[in-house]
Amino acid sequence: MEFSVGEYQQRVKRARALMAESNLDALMVSGDYLYSANYRYLTGHLPRDFQSNTARPHILLLLREGGAAISVIYFSEASARQCWIDDIHVYAQPFGYGDVLTLFQRLGVSRGRVGVELGLDMRLMMPVGEYERLKDELPDLEWVDAAPLLWRLRMIKSPAEIECIKEANRINGEALRKTFGRARIGMTEKEIYQLCVVSLIEEGALRPPHTQMTISSSARKREKGPISFFSGPSDIPLEQGDVVFIDSGAIHNGYWGEFNRMAVMGVPSKERIRDHNTIRGIVREFVERVLGPAMTCEQAMRECFALYEKAGVNPKQYASYTQPPYMHLCHGLGLNSSEPPLVRITDQTVIEPGMVFSVEAYLQGSDILYGSEEDVLITQSGCELLSEPDSGLYVIE
């Protein structure tokens, strides 16, 4: 397992306390290679993961008053036997509702309320038809959304989880440093992107990190036709004076560290330094002076508006924060690279110690969107940086 048995026991203890608050008798979570966050979080078992296969669900049934059982594909039996759960049902394809029903029968669950992954940012990793058949077989059960419970559980990180995020941030920071050190004037975005992929793997990102990587450069302004900021890497060569933006991340034991950094081809102009320092200063002051426990996400967001205003930024630059669609300044970080809570003007979630955020802000320059981003832990008194601080524009020779 990726953590000690004691770590999982604490997670299950907290889950059962929240189940009692929500009047849930049982909790059912699922997972396969594409998405197994809740299943992995509670069981310590990572489904067989060298095939991106959705036909092999793994199911955990956890009871409030004690008792737990899992259903696994036979490929995963050996690793499942290493987790803390002894009651294991093994099946072969094709998966059917009976492979979940047997868990309810083994644990004697036929009445009461069952929490299921139905809501915000949740995925029920089993066929909907099989889920409906399962419900038909258990007509005296009430099936309710467990998303609020699961997010309350996962929002607060343990010391062991925080160490994983720190290591993921170390990997990402070193990879970005290597990437910009290896890049050369005249390379294309695609070539620099490939350098970053290799560097991430060299530093220890064993699972594909580049699926979420974003790269852009000021060179796109020279091309005919629009190339969006978040499109894939282009074949445009970067010239002297061009700026390149990379937002990358790494995973360690399932936990993400991710942030962006920027570089310039050759000696940066005063305008380049000014624009990047402006947005870097806003992020730094938000982390050092504003973000902390006991405030709501909305309150934190409004404080950010004041920082933009203080820096003399045109309000149109941050209108996406103040007007629909109400973009976020911070997003949670954990088993997902972006997860609740979101620091945005419409979110009343109270920020608590143990939450981990990626803090990101942007400023539109004459030919590129400047950004700066840091990963932070909420403490009793403020924030602790989990990423190496953004030190300014890297210089590529």
Secondary structure by P-SEA (a helix, b strand, c coil): ccccaaaaaaaaaaaaaaaaaaccccccccccccccaaaaaccccccccccccccbbbbbbbbccbbbbbbbcccaaaaaaaccccbbbbbcccccaaaaaaaaaaacccccbbbccccccccccccaaaaaaaaaacccbbbbbaaaaaaaaaccccaaaaaaaaaaaaaaaaaaaaaaaaccccccaaaaaaaaaaaaaaacccccccccbbbbcccccccccccccccccccccccccbbbbbbcccccccbbbbbbbbbbcccccaaaaaaaaaaaaaaaaaacccccccccaaaaaaaaaaaaaaaccccccccccccccccccbbbbccccccccccccccccccccccccbbbbbbbccccccbbbbbbbbcccbbbbcccccccccccc
